[in-house]
Amino acid sequence: MAKEIVISIFLVLQIVVFTYLALSTVYFLIFSVAGLFSRKIKTPLEKKLNRFVVLIPGYKEDAVIIEVAEHALHQDYPTELYDVAVIADSFQPETLLNLKKLPIRVIEVVFEKSSKSKAINKALSVLPDVYDAVIVLDADNIMAADCIRKMNNALNSGYEAVQGHRAAKNRNTPFAILDSVSEEIGNHIFRKGHRMLGLSSALIGSGMAFSYQLFKHCMFDIDSTGEDKELEIKLISDGRKIEYLNDAYIFDEKVQKPNVFMVQRTRWLANQLIYAKKYVFWSVKQLIIKGNIDLFDKVIQQFLPPRIFLLGFLFIISVTSLIFNPIIYSCAWLSLSALCVIVLLLSTPLKYYNRSTVKACFLLPKGFLFMFLAFIRVYKAHKTWGHTSHGVIGEDVADKS
């Protein structure tokens, strides 16, 4: 009798887990297929050249900030219509001295507990209200030369929030390649695929442009390590669409070492869990009362498992299922695993179908292990900025291929 109860509990638990993973996989599948198509971007309503400020918040980013600031000055956009502002938190005196030699604004900030949102809000409080738009970069981001111009066109098309195409600046290690592929899969599903189906693009935290006054208003009461999620919720709850520009490139340094990968993913997972819990019931209410599918979708995303986690778990469960399960359950798990692989293949750009990517895939088990460790450490992540360490600017910056 006890054995039968244990078996029954095991089967019920297996069905629950299978249902969750299957729904997640189908969700990814829908948007991965949608992302294969292209949509026509709105033609700008006017030819206004907006005045931009490019905000670059950084915490102890002495290794990369000088070159990033210099690159930000080289845009095919009138120089008198955009300013670059570096928000310097805990930089070395020599770095600050070199920054001040550049034709940029340097805003020094000091906090007892640093965060990106605090740094941005401090900068917004001291900058003059002369700007029409703002672009937010990370301290390792390099914009393609036409980035501001394309952001300007999108804002003139009626959008007040725009996410650019953040792409790999470096692919110099197997882990950097895996991180690059992961970024592009995310772009394909959560940005390109979503816009194809009329939903808002997800924000990534950098490479974003906003109407200046809207951004200042939304950021005013945000004090968290997940400011991009808060912004997303605020914008979409007000009925605003977030556009995605697939051809506006912002090059971002990819993680090169497993321990840095774990720190970064721990922070991301912590924010994901925080906002899933915070907004789930409210988003359901907004869906029922106002029909806000966009908001509900963004909250649902917080409950989705990371893709490397999904792939790893499905592989482990499928293998063990062949040993312990009846054949019908084994076939179900194997079919779901195959579908997950198809989703990832559909979402991966063709440029990554090469020998280097195949070699990097042998590190997937290690990536899964570090993601598991990130889950264990997740409770600590929301307490500090927890920035990702960056190296010097790589030689792959100009590679858009």
C-alpha positions, 0 to 999 in steps of 0.5 A: 500500500505504501509503495503504491502511494509513493508511486502515485505521488511520484507520477502526480509530481512528474505530471505537474513538472512536465506540464510546467516545462511543456507550457514553457517550451510551447511559449518559447516555440510560439515566439521563436517561430514568430521571430522568423518573420519580419515586420515593417517598422513605422515610417517616422511621423516627423523628421525632428532631430531630438536632443539626446543625452547618453547616460553611462552609469558605471561602478568601478569600471575603470578598465573600460569606461574611457574607451566606451566614452570615447566611442560614444562620441563618434555617432553620425548624428549632429554633435551639438544634439547629443551629450554623453554623461558618465555617472562615475561611482567609485572610480579611481582618481586617475580615471576621473581625471582622464574622463574629464579631459573628454568633451563629456559630462562626468557626474560623480556619485557616492552611495552607502549602497550603490545601485544603477537606479540610484546612479541614474536618478542622481544624474537626472536630478543634476542634468538640465531639462534641455533634452528630448530623449535619453539613451541608457548604456552599460559601462561596457557598451559600444554603440554602432555609429548609426545607433542614435539616428535610428533611435531618433527615427523610432521616437519620431515614429510615435514610440516613447520607449525603444530597445536596441539590438544588444549584440556580442562585443567579444566571442573570444572564449567558449563561454563568451560564445555561449553567452552571445548565443543566449543573448541572440536567442533572447533577442529573437524570442522576447524582442523580435518575436514579441513585436511580430505578434504585436506585444512589447519588446522586453527591455534588457537594461541597456541599449535603450532609448526613451522620451526624456521626461517620461524616463525621468518620471518613471525612474523617480521612485525606482530604487532597485537592482532590477530597474529595467523590469520596473520600467517595463511594468510602468510603461506597459501598465500605462498602455505604452508599447516598447519598440525593438530595433533589430538593426540598431546595434549596441555591442556588449561584453559577453561573460568569459568565465564561469564564475562571472557567469554565475554572479551575473545569472544569480542577479538576474534570477533574483530580479526575476523571482522578485518581480514574479512574486510582486506583480503576478496577482496585479497583472491577472487583475489588469488582464481581467479588468483592462484586457492588458495582455501585454502586461500579463505576458511580461509578468508570465515571462518571470515564471519561465525557466532560464533556457539552459536550465530548461534544456539541462533539466529536460535532458536529465529527466529524459535519460532517467525516464528511460530507466524508471518510467513506463515507455509512454512517459519516456516518449513524452519526455523525449518529445519535449526535449526534442521540441526544446532543441528545435526552439533553440535552433530556430532562435539561433542566428545562422552566423552561429552555425559554425565549428566554434559554437559546436565546440562551445556547446560542450560547455553546456553541462558546466553552464547548467551546473553554474546556473544551478549554483546561481539558484542556490545563491539567489537570495543574496543577489538583491542586496547590492548592485552586483555588477559584472566585472568587465575587461578591456575592449575586445577586437570583435566590436565592429563584427556585425556579421 
